[in-house]
Amino acid sequence: QFLPALAEIVLPKGLYVLVIGALVAAVLATVDSTLLTISAFVTHNLMGKNFYGLKERRKVHVSRLIVVGAGIIAYGLALNADRIYELIVLVSSFGSTGVLVCMMVGLFIPRWANTSAAIWTMSMGLVSFVLAKNVFEYEAPFLLSLVLSL
């Protein structure tokens, strides 16, 4: 909120509109990249061989459905947030504990790394974060979900 307010005060109207347009474009590009990353992550890592056995047209259809589903979830999260900062913190933490644990185990203890362990770890990180943040209103939901993902 600081940058748009400053731009409105300091810049002429034409440049102000250009700056706001650039900010909106940056946000949309970030959201687009995040949705595509979610789709790639699900199709490559969770669906694996089942996805690669599909025909090309079906792969595109499945990927698009995942993007739409992730977009609906993102829209629901955005409706419940008061500020953009809260959304950034939420999205940065959302599900990343499970991914962090999977990455560390894969790097340092590869004999423990397998598909079912990764799915359970990521699911536990996601569910525990959502419950700790929204249901129990825990002050440090990221840390709690990190510990529970182990």
Salt bridges, closest charged atoms under 4 A:
GLU56 OE1 - LYS59 NZ 3.84
